[in-house]
Amino acid sequence: MSRPPSQAWAGSFPLSLRVFSSPWGALLVACLSISGLATAGAEEYQDRFVWVFGWGLGRDGDVDEVNRVLQSAAENGCNGAVVSFGLDSLCKRPPEYFRRLEAIQETCRRLNLELIPAVFSVGYGGGILSHNRYLAEGLPVKEALFVTQGDRALPEPDPPVEVANGGFEDFSGNRFRGYNFHDQPGEVSFADTQVFHGGQAALRMENFGSNPHGHGRVMQEVAVHPYRCYRVTCWVKTEQLTPRGGFRIQVLAGDRTLAPLEFGLPETADWTKCTFIFNSLRFDRVRLYAGVWGGRGGRFWLDDWSIEEIGPLNVLRRPGTPVTVKAEDGTLYEEGKDYLPLEDPAYSPYRVDRDAPALRLTENSRIRSGQRLRVSWYHSQKIHESQITVCMGEPELYEIFDHEAALLAKYVQPKKVLLNMDEIRMGGTCEACRGRDMAELLGECVRRQVESLRRYNPGVEVYIWSDMFDPNHNAHGDYYLVEGDFTGSWKHVPKDVIMAVWGGKPRPESLEFFADQGFRMLIACYYDADDLEDVEGWMREARDLPGIRGFMYTPWTKRYDLLPQFGRLISGRGD
């Protein structure tokens, strides 16, 4: 739905109002309509930004590369650079980092570009986790079975689990025993006795075009115990497999995806071990999938597929993720008195192909050798390629925000800040946030971030990625591993934050939603396309809406070749 600018926004459009009220206004509108795009003038779009992403200022070469982007942006009408340099972990930075940061600040001053920090990510918590790695959101393991052996207790599978025929050795023709299905035996899926990793055979999949959806998948349903941690391993070989990175392993239960991961395998690669963990949550059966969805060409092999229950790998230690140890009769044991603190000395959510730590007993422990114990803890879990989500309910998080906001004001003094509060794919599962209204918790987190920023930098304008506040994007229930619902999150954030609406194809419903809610908007578009067609589409959709502050050139792969054309487009300079 199109609407004229409201009175609140009338001051943002002095040039267009003067032109359209002139005798030539109707002719100008007609000419612009013929081209399909009413390009706004520089006075109309006050925000003309570039997203500078992928540099951490860890080397001097970063400064030269960033400066080249800044120079191109300034020469082509941009007036702001939104930078993600790890500026929410300034207390961890060495002196050379600040030297490089000052060099980039000087470039921005010389070019009249505003430097806009992007900080405080919760969905991608690297900056926050550098302060305390245990602030990761925790998934619960409840009463896992341990059996003591001497001065330690080791986990016991309860009950044992396995992938039946995981080595693909048992087959008849091209059909494999033990699997609920594999796509089109003899057309897409084949028993291969010439290429294999272990044993004498492997599953090969190819000819994806013979499937109406391009699928080449195998699936087996496996019984598991609720609220336990499992590790899945398989070996994969690819040969000219397209699309690149198309191979996936999925763990589905009910309508939930328990391990939303991307492995990024090359198009052609020798046997590669894929290993990951997942939490069974409330489910007692899961569906293990491996293969490609929408495959276009090439082939892959799968072999030596396994699943196992594991112990306290990447166990979290913070107030919201307690560890409990008790006997099967309910006797509760005490940390420090009966057992040593349960910690993972090799903690790394990115390395799960290793042994979990044992539970070690104290010298005077009440726990007897051979005793069966029930142990509960929380663990972190990676999703997608590298995402670790932070718990929004743990009080220490807000101490870090406040501490880093003070340092940001000291070293950068920004007039504008972007909050990296996008794609929060976990939450509501540890004791610090379980049972919370996730929409309210998210809004509270943002409000406290804004308060910290303005405590040390009064008057700073705050932008925020829009997806977690957009019911047409990610503000809804059943979102990845979140226990709870983000619906209504937009009601709990300050109305003066500016929504950075992002994505590829134009979403007019998102723009209209935020306009109706009274939010101002920055449109973050482009996303590594080969042309600016989608950018022009966003501009058309935004033309008659109130509150549009401007546009940001937003690549994710350091692709800045179209930045000059983009800058000229949004600043009204033409080609």
C-alpha positions as CSV (number, residue, x, y, z in Angstrom):
1,M,0.0,0.0,0.0
2,S,1.4,3.4,-1.0
3,R,1.0,6.5,1.1
4,P,2.1,10.1,0.9
5,P,4.7,11.3,3.3
6,S,3.2,12.0,6.7
7,Q,3.6,15.4,8.4
8,A,6.3,13.9,10.6
9,W,8.5,13.2,7.6
10,A,7.6,16.2,5.5
11,G,10.9,17.9,6.5
12,S,12.9,15.2,4.9
13,F,11.7,16.0,1.4
14,P,12.3,19.7,0.6
15,L,13.6,19.2,-2.9
16,S,10.9,16.8,-4.1
17,L,8.1,18.9,-2.6
18,R,9.3,22.0,-4.4
19,V,9.7,20.2,-7.7
20,F,6.4,18.4,-7.6
21,S,4.5,21.6,-6.8
22,S,6.0,23.3,-9.9
23,P,4.3,23.5,-13.3
24,W,6.9,20.9,-14.6
25,G,6.1,18.4,-11.7
26,A,3.6,16.3,-13.7
27,L,5.9,16.0,-16.7
28,L,8.8,15.0,-14.4
29,V,6.8,12.3,-12.7
30,A,5.7,11.0,-16.1
31,C,9.3,10.8,-17.3
32,L,10.5,9.1,-14.2
33,S,7.6,6.6,-14.4
34,I,8.7,5.7,-18.0
35,S,12.1,4.7,-16.6
36,G,10.4,2.8,-13.8
37,L,12.5,4.5,-11.1
38,A,12.0,7.9,-9.5
39,T,15.6,8.4,-8.4
40,A,15.8,10.5,-5.3
41,G,18.2,13.4,-4.9
42,A,21.0,13.5,-2.4
43,E,19.0,15.8,-0.2
44,E,16.2,13.2,0.0
45,Y,18.2,10.2,1.1
46,Q,20.2,11.5,4.0
47,D,21.7,8.1,4.7
48,R,23.9,6.8,1.8
49,F,26.0,4.1,3.4
50,V,28.4,1.3,2.5
51,W,28.8,-1.8,4.6
52,V,32.5,-2.5,5.2
53,F,32.6,-6.1,6.2
54,G,35.3,-8.8,6.4
55,W,38.2,-7.0,7.9
56,G,39.3,-7.3,11.5
57,L,42.3,-4.8,11.5
58,G,44.6,-7.7,12.4
59,R,47.2,-6.6,9.8
60,D,48.4,-3.4,8.2
61,G,47.1,-4.5,4.8
62,D,43.5,-4.3,6.2
63,V,43.9,-0.5,6.4
64,D,44.9,-0.2,2.7
65,E,42.1,-2.4,1.6
66,V,39.4,-0.6,3.7
67,N,40.7,2.8,2.6
68,R,40.2,1.8,-1.1
69,V,36.5,1.0,-0.3
70,L,36.1,4.2,1.6
71,Q,37.6,6.3,-1.3
72,S,35.3,4.7,-3.8
73,A,32.3,5.3,-1.6
74,A,33.1,8.9,-1.0
75,E,33.8,9.6,-4.7
76,N,30.4,8.2,-5.6
77,G,28.1,10.0,-3.2
78,C,28.1,7.9,-0.1
79,N,28.3,9.7,3.3
80,G,28.7,6.9,5.8
81,A,30.7,3.7,6.3
82,V,29.2,1.0,8.6
83,V,32.2,-1.1,9.8
84,S,32.4,-4.4,11.6
85,F,35.9,-4.5,13.0
86,G,35.3,-6.2,16.3
87,L,34.5,-2.9,18.0
88,D,32.6,-4.6,20.8
89,S,35.7,-6.2,22.2
90,L,38.0,-3.2,22.4
91,C,39.3,-4.2,25.8
92,K,40.9,-7.2,24.2
93,R,42.7,-5.3,21.4
94,P,46.5,-4.8,21.2
95,P,48.1,-1.3,20.5
96,E,48.5,-1.9,16.8
97,Y,44.7,-2.4,16.4
98,F,44.1,1.1,17.7
99,R,46.8,2.5,15.4
100,R,45.0,0.9,12.4
101,L,41.6,2.1,13.7
102,E,42.9,5.7,13.9
103,A,44.2,5.5,10.4
104,I,40.8,4.5,9.1
105,Q,39.2,7.2,11.2
106,E,41.5,9.8,9.7
107,T,40.5,8.6,6.2
108,C,36.9,9.0,7.0
109,R,37.5,12.6,8.3
110,R,39.4,13.5,5.2
111,L,36.6,12.1,2.9
112,N,33.7,13.5,5.0
113,L,32.5,9.9,5.6
114,E,30.8,9.1,8.9
115,L,32.3,6.1,10.6
116,I,29.5,4.0,12.0
117,P,30.4,1.0,14.3
118,A,28.4,-2.2,14.0
119,V,28.5,-3.9,17.5
120,F,26.9,-6.1,20.1
121,S,25.9,-9.2,18.2
122,V,24.0,-11.9,20.1
123,G,23.3,-14.2,17.2
124,Y,26.9,-14.3,16.1
125,G,28.5,-13.9,19.5
126,G,32.2,-13.8,18.8
127,G,32.8,-10.4,20.3
128,I,30.9,-11.1,23.4
129,L,32.3,-14.6,23.8
130,S,35.8,-13.3,23.7
131,H,35.0,-11.9,27.2
132,N,33.4,-15.1,28.5
133,R,33.0,-18.1,26.2
134,Y,30.5,-19.6,28.6
135,L,27.9,-16.9,27.8
136,A,26.9,-19.1,24.8
137,E,23.3,-20.3,24.9
138,G,23.1,-23.7,26.5
139,L,21.2,-26.8,25.5
140,P,20.2,-29.1,28.4
141,V,21.4,-32.6,29.0
142,K,19.2,-34.2,31.7
143,E,20.2,-37.0,33.9
144,A,22.7,-38.7,31.6
145,L,24.0,-42.1,32.9
146,F,27.5,-42.2,34.3
147,V,29.2,-45.1,36.0
148,T,32.2,-44.6,38.3
149,Q,35.5,-46.4,37.7
150,G,38.0,-45.7,40.4
151,D,38.4,-41.9,40.8
152,R,36.3,-40.9,37.8
153,A,32.9,-41.4,36.3
154,L,32.4,-42.0,32.6
155,P,29.2,-41.7,30.5
156,E,27.4,-44.8,29.4
157,P,25.0,-44.8,26.4
158,D,21.4,-44.9,27.7
159,P,20.3,-46.8,25.7
160,P,23.0,-47.4,23.0
161,V,22.2,-45.9,19.5
162,E,23.5,-46.7,16.1
163,V,22.9,-46.1,12.4
164,A,21.9,-49.5,11.0
165,N,24.0,-50.5,8.1
166,G,26.0,-47.3,8.5
167,G,28.8,-48.8,6.3
168,F,26.4,-49.5,3.5
169,E,27.7,-53.1,3.3
170,D,24.3,-54.8,3.3
171,F,22.5,-54.2,0.0
172,S,20.5,-56.0,-2.7
173,G,21.0,-54.6,-6.1
174,N,21.0,-50.8,-5.4
175,R,18.8,-51.0,-2.3
176,F,20.3,-50.7,1.2
177,R,18.9,-52.5,4.2
178,G,18.0,-50.4,7.3
179,Y,17.1,-47.1,5.7
180,N,13.6,-45.7,5.5
181,F,14.3,-44.5,2.0
182,H,17.0,-43.4,-0.4
183,D,16.0,-41.5,-3.5
184,Q,15.3,-43.6,-6.7
185,P,17.6,-46.7,-6.3
186,G,19.2,-47.5,-9.6
187,E,18.5,-44.0,-11.0
188,V,19.9,-41.6,-8.3
189,S,21.3,-43.9,-5.6
190,F,23.6,-46.8,-6.2
191,A,25.7,-49.4,-4.3
192,D,29.3,-48.7,-5.3
193,T,31.8,-51.5,-4.7
194,Q,34.7,-49.8,-6.5
195,V,34.8,-46.5,-4.6
196,F,34.4,-46.6,-0.8
197,H,35.9,-45.4,2.4
198,G,35.7,-48.4,4.7
199,G,34.6,-52.0,4.2
200,Q,33.7,-53.1,0.7
201,A,31.0,-50.7,-0.5
202,A,29.6,-47.1,-0.3
203,L,26.4,-45.3,-1.3
204,R,26.9,-43.2,-4.5
205,M,24.4,-40.6,-5.6
206,E,24.2,-38.9,-9.0
207,N,21.8,-38.1,-11.9
208,F,19.9,-35.6,-9.8
209,G,18.1,-34.3,-12.8
210,S,16.1,-37.5,-12.9
211,N,14.4,-36.4,-9.7
212,P,11.8,-33.8,-10.2
213,H,13.3,-31.7,-7.3
214,G,16.9,-32.5,-7.9
215,H,17.1,-34.5,-4.7
216,G,19.6,-37.2,-3.9
217,R,19.1,-38.1,-0.2
218,V,19.2,-41.1,2.2
219,M,17.2,-41.2,5.5
220,Q,17.1,-43.4,8.6
221,E,15.0,-42.9,11.7
222,V,16.9,-43.5,14.9
223,A,15.6,-43.9,18.5
224,V,17.2,-41.5,21.0
225,H,16.8,-40.5,24.6
226,P,15.2,-37.0,25.2
227,Y,17.6,-34.3,26.3
228,R,20.9,-36.0,25.5
229,C,23.8,-34.9,23.4
230,Y,24.7,-37.0,20.3
231,R,27.6,-36.9,17.9
232,V,27.1,-37.8,14.2
233,T,30.0,-38.7,11.9
234,C,30.1,-39.7,8.3
235,W,32.6,-39.7,5.4
236,V,31.8,-37.9,2.2
237,K,33.5,-37.7,-1.2
238,T,32.4,-35.3,-4.0
239,E,33.1,-35.1,-7.7
240,Q,32.0,-32.0,-9.6
241,L,29.0,-31.7,-7.3
242,T,26.8,-28.7,-7.9
243,P,25.7,-26.4,-6.4
244,R,28.9,-25.9,-4.5
245,G,28.4,-26.6,-0.8
246,G,25.1,-28.4,-1.6
247,F,25.8,-31.5,0.4
248,R,24.0,-31.4,3.8
249,I,23.3,-33.6,6.8
250,Q,20.0,-32.9,8.6
251,V,18.6,-34.1,11.9
252,L,14.9,-33.6,12.0
253,A,12.4,-34.4,14.8
254,G,8.8,-33.5,14.5
255,D,8.9,-30.2,12.6
256,R,12.2,-29.1,14.1
257,T,15.7,-29.1,12.7
258,L,18.0,-30.1,15.5
259,A,21.3,-29.5,13.7
260,P,21.0,-26.6,11.2
261,L,24.4,-26.9,9.7
262,E,26.2,-26.1,6.4
263,F,29.4,-28.1,5.7
264,G,30.6,-26.1,2.6
265,L,32.3,-29.1,0.9
266,P,34.1,-28.3,-2.3
267,E,32.7,-29.4,-5.6
268,T,35.4,-32.0,-5.8
269,A,37.0,-33.4,-2.7
270,D,38.5,-36.7,-1.5
271,W,37.0,-38.5,1.4
272,T,36.2,-35.9,4.1
273,K,35.1,-36.5,7.6
274,C,32.0,-34.6,8.7
275,T,31.3,-34.5,12.4
276,F,28.8,-32.5,14.5
277,I,26.7,-32.7,17.6
278,F,23.1,-32.1,18.4
279,N,20.7,-32.2,21.4
280,S,17.7,-34.4,21.1
281,L,15.6,-31.9,23.2
282,R,12.2,-33.4,24.0
283,F,12.2,-36.0,21.2
284,D,12.7,-39.7,21.4
285,R,13.1,-40.3,17.7
286,V,15.1,-38.4,15.0
287,R,15.4,-38.6,11.3
288,L,18.9,-38.5,10.0
289,Y,19.2,-37.2,6.4
290,A,22.3,-36.9,4.2
291,G,22.5,-35.8,0.6
292,V,21.6,-32.9,-1.7
293,W,18.4,-30.9,-2.1
294,G,18.1,-29.3,-5.5
295,G,21.3,-30.9,-6.9
296,R,22.2,-29.9,-10.5
297,G,25.2,-32.1,-11.4
298,G,28.1,-34.2,-10.3
299,R,28.0,-37.0,-7.7
300,F,28.9,-37.8,-4.2
301,W,29.6,-40.9,-2.1
302,L,28.6,-41.5,1.5
303,D,30.2,-44.1,3.9
304,D,30.8,-45.0,7.5
305,W,27.8,-43.2,9.0
306,S,27.5,-43.3,12.8
307,I,25.8,-41.8,15.8
308,E,26.7,-42.0,19.5
309,E,25.7,-40.4,22.8
310,I,28.5,-38.4,24.3
311,G,29.4,-36.9,27.6
312,P,29.9,-33.2,28.7
313,L,31.7,-31.9,25.5
314,N,31.8,-28.1,25.6
315,V,30.0,-28.0,28.9
316,L,29.1,-24.4,29.9
317,R,29.8,-23.0,33.4
318,R,27.9,-19.9,34.4
319,P,25.0,-19.3,36.7
320,G,22.3,-20.1,34.1
321,T,23.9,-23.4,33.2
322,P,24.4,-25.4,36.4
323,V,25.9,-28.9,36.6
324,T,24.1,-31.4,38.9
325,V,25.3,-34.9,39.9
326,K,23.1,-37.3,41.9
327,A,22.7,-40.9,42.6
328,E,19.9,-42.9,41.0
329,D,18.1,-42.8,44.4
330,G,18.1,-39.0,44.2
331,T,21.0,-38.2,46.6
332,L,22.5,-35.0,45.5
333,Y,26.3,-34.7,45.4
334,E,28.2,-31.5,46.0
335,E,30.8,-30.0,43.6
336,G,34.1,-29.5,45.3
337,K,33.2,-32.0,48.1
338,D,32.2,-35.1,46.1
339,Y,33.5,-34.3,42.6
340,L,35.8,-31.7,41.1
341,P,34.3,-28.9,38.9
342,L,33.1,-30.4,35.6
343,E,34.8,-28.4,32.9
344,D,36.0,-29.1,29.4
345,P,39.7,-28.0,29.2
346,A,39.7,-28.2,25.4
347,Y,36.4,-26.3,25.1
348,S,35.7,-25.4,21.5
349,P,32.2,-25.5,19.8
350,Y,34.1,-25.8,16.5
351,R,36.0,-28.9,17.5
352,V,33.6,-31.8,18.5
353,D,35.6,-34.7,17.1
354,R,37.4,-35.4,20.4
355,D,36.8,-37.1,23.8
356,A,34.5,-35.5,26.3
357,P,36.0,-34.9,29.8
358,A,35.4,-37.4,32.6
359,L,33.7,-36.5,35.9
360,R,36.5,-36.6,38.4
361,L,35.9,-37.5,42.1
362,T,37.5,-35.9,45.1
363,E,39.7,-37.9,47.5
364,N,37.0,-38.0,50.2
365,S,34.0,-38.3,47.8
366,R,30.8,-40.0,49.1
367,I,30.5,-41.5,45.6
368,R,31.5,-45.2,45.5
369,S,33.3,-47.1,42.8
370,G,30.9,-48.8,40.4
371,Q,28.1,-46.5,41.3
372,R,25.5,-45.3,38.7
373,L,25.1,-41.6,38.6
374,R,22.7,-39.2,36.8
375,V,24.5,-36.1,35.6
376,S,22.9,-33.0,34.1
377,W,24.7,-30.1,32.4
378,Y,24.3,-27.6,29.5
379,H,26.4,-27.5,26.3
380,S,27.0,-25.0,23.5
381,Q,26.3,-25.9,19.9
382,K,27.5,-24.5,16.6
383,I,24.9,-23.9,13.9
384,H,25.3,-23.1,10.3
385,E,29.0,-22.8,9.5
386,S,30.3,-20.9,12.5
387,Q,27.4,-19.3,14.5
388,I,27.4,-19.4,18.3
389,T,24.5,-17.6,19.9
390,V,24.8,-15.7,23.2
391,C,22.2,-16.1,26.1
392,M,20.3,-12.8,26.4
393,G,19.2,-13.7,30.0
394,E,22.5,-13.9,31.7
395,P,23.2,-10.7,33.7
396,E,27.0,-10.7,32.9
397,L,26.1,-10.0,29.3
398,Y,24.9,-6.5,30.2
399,E,28.0,-5.7,32.2
400,I,30.0,-6.4,29.0
401,F,27.7,-4.2,26.9
402,D,28.1,-1.3,29.3
403,H,31.9,-1.8,29.6
404,E,32.4,-1.8,25.8
405,A,30.0,1.1,25.3
406,A,32.2,3.2,27.4
407,L,35.3,2.2,25.4
408,L,33.5,2.8,22.1
409,A,32.7,6.4,23.2
410,K,36.3,6.8,24.3
411,Y,38.0,5.6,21.1
412,V,35.4,6.3,18.3
413,Q,32.8,8.9,19.6
414,P,30.3,7.7,17.0
415,K,27.2,9.8,16.1
416,K,25.6,6.6,14.8
417,V,25.8,2.9,15.7
418,L,24.4,-0.2,14.2
419,L,23.3,-3.0,16.5
420,N,24.2,-6.4,15.1
421,M,21.1,-8.0,16.5
422,D,20.3,-10.3,13.6
423,E,19.6,-14.1,13.2
424,I,19.3,-15.0,16.9
425,R,18.8,-18.7,16.2
426,M,19.0,-20.1,19.8
427,G,17.5,-19.1,23.1
428,G,15.0,-20.0,25.8
429,T,16.8,-23.3,26.6
430,C,19.1,-22.5,29.7
431,E,18.0,-21.6,33.2
432,A,18.8,-17.9,32.6
433,C,16.2,-17.5,29.8
434,R,14.0,-20.6,29.9
435,G,10.3,-19.7,30.2
436,R,10.9,-16.1,29.3
437,D,8.8,-14.4,26.6
438,M,11.4,-14.4,23.9
439,A,9.9,-11.3,22.2
440,E,10.1,-9.3,25.5
441,L,13.6,-10.7,26.3
442,L,14.9,-9.6,22.9
443,G,13.3,-6.1,23.3
444,E,14.8,-5.8,26.8
445,C,18.2,-6.7,25.4
446,V,18.0,-4.1,22.7
447,R,16.7,-1.4,25.2
448,R,19.6,-2.1,27.5
449,Q,22.1,-1.9,24.7
450,V,20.7,1.5,23.6
451,E,20.8,2.7,27.2
452,S,24.5,1.7,27.6
453,L,25.4,3.4,24.3
454,R,23.7,6.6,25.3
455,R,25.0,6.6,28.8
456,Y,28.5,7.3,27.5
457,N,27.5,8.9,24.2
458,P,24.3,11.0,24.6
459,G,22.3,11.5,21.5
460,V,23.8,8.7,19.5
461,E,21.5,7.5,16.7
462,V,20.9,3.7,16.9
463,Y,20.3,1.5,13.8
464,I,19.5,-2.2,14.1
465,W,19.2,-5.1,11.6
466,S,15.4,-5.6,11.1
467,D,14.9,-9.3,10.7
468,M,14.3,-10.2,14.4
469,F,11.6,-7.5,14.5
470,D,9.9,-8.2,11.2
471,P,7.0,-10.8,11.2
472,N,7.7,-11.1,7.4
473,H,11.2,-12.2,8.2
474,N,12.4,-13.8,11.5
475,A,10.1,-12.4,14.2
476,H,7.9,-15.5,14.6
477,G,7.8,-18.9,16.4
478,D,9.5,-22.2,15.5
479,Y,12.7,-20.3,14.6
480,Y,15.7,-22.7,14.4
481,L,16.6,-23.9,18.0
482,V,14.7,-21.2,19.9
483,E,12.3,-22.4,22.5
484,G,9.7,-19.6,22.4
485,D,8.3,-17.1,20.0
486,F,9.7,-13.8,18.7
487,T,6.3,-12.5,17.5
488,G,5.7,-9.0,18.8
489,S,9.3,-8.2,19.4
490,W,8.9,-4.9,17.6
491,K,6.6,-3.7,20.4
492,H,9.4,-3.9,23.0
493,V,12.2,-1.8,21.3
494,P,12.6,2.0,21.5
495,K,10.6,3.6,18.7
496,D,13.5,5.9,17.8
497,V,15.8,3.0,16.6
498,I,16.2,2.9,12.9
499,M,15.4,-0.4,11.2
500,A,18.0,-1.6,8.7
501,V,15.7,-3.6,6.5
502,W,17.8,-6.2,4.7
503,G,17.7,-9.0,2.1
504,G,17.9,-9.7,-1.5
505,K,14.7,-9.4,-3.4
506,P,12.5,-6.4,-2.4
507,R,10.0,-7.1,0.4
508,P,7.4,-4.3,0.2
509,E,5.5,-6.0,3.1
510,S,8.4,-5.4,5.4
511,L,8.8,-1.8,4.4
512,E,5.0,-1.2,4.9
513,F,5.0,-3.0,8.2
514,F,7.7,-0.8,9.7
515,A,6.2,2.3,8.2
516,D,2.9,1.4,9.8
517,Q,4.6,0.8,13.1
518,G,6.2,4.3,13.0
519,F,9.8,3.2,12.6
520,R,12.3,5.0,10.4
521,M,14.2,2.8,7.9
522,L,17.6,2.3,6.3
523,I,17.3,-0.2,3.4
524,A,20.3,-2.5,3.3
525,C,20.3,-4.1,-0.1
526,Y,22.5,-5.5,-2.9
527,Y,23.9,-8.7,-1.4
528,D,26.6,-9.7,-3.9
529,A,24.3,-9.7,-7.0
530,D,25.6,-9.2,-10.5
531,D,23.6,-6.0,-11.1
532,L,21.6,-3.5,-9.2
533,E,18.2,-4.7,-10.4
534,D,17.1,-5.6,-6.8
535,V,18.4,-2.3,-5.5
536,E,16.2,-0.4,-8.0
537,G,13.3,-2.6,-6.9
538,W,13.8,-1.6,-3.3
539,M,13.9,2.1,-4.4
540,R,10.6,1.7,-6.2
541,E,8.9,0.1,-3.3
542,A,10.3,2.8,-0.9
543,R,9.4,5.7,-3.1
544,D,6.1,6.7,-1.4
545,L,6.7,5.4,2.1
546,P,7.4,7.7,5.1
547,G,10.5,7.3,7.2
548,I,12.9,6.1,4.6
549,R,16.3,7.4,5.6
550,G,18.3,6.0,2.8
551,F,20.2,2.9,1.5
552,M,23.3,0.9,2.3
553,Y,25.4,-1.1,-0.2
554,T,25.6,-4.4,1.6
555,P,28.0,-7.1,0.4
556,W,29.1,-10.2,2.3
557,T,32.0,-11.3,0.1
558,K,34.0,-8.1,-0.2
559,R,32.4,-7.5,-3.6
560,Y,32.6,-3.7,-4.2
561,D,32.7,-3.5,-8.0
562,L,29.2,-2.1,-8.2
563,L,29.7,0.4,-5.4
564,P,30.4,3.4,-7.7
565,Q,27.2,2.7,-9.7
566,F,25.2,2.2,-6.4
567,G,26.5,5.4,-5.0
568,R,25.6,7.4,-8.0
569,L,22.1,5.8,-8.1
570,I,21.1,6.6,-4.6
571,S,22.7,10.1,-4.6
572,G,20.9,11.1,-7.8
573,R,24.0,11.5,-9.9
574,G,23.0,9.1,-12.6
575,D,25.6,7.0,-14.5
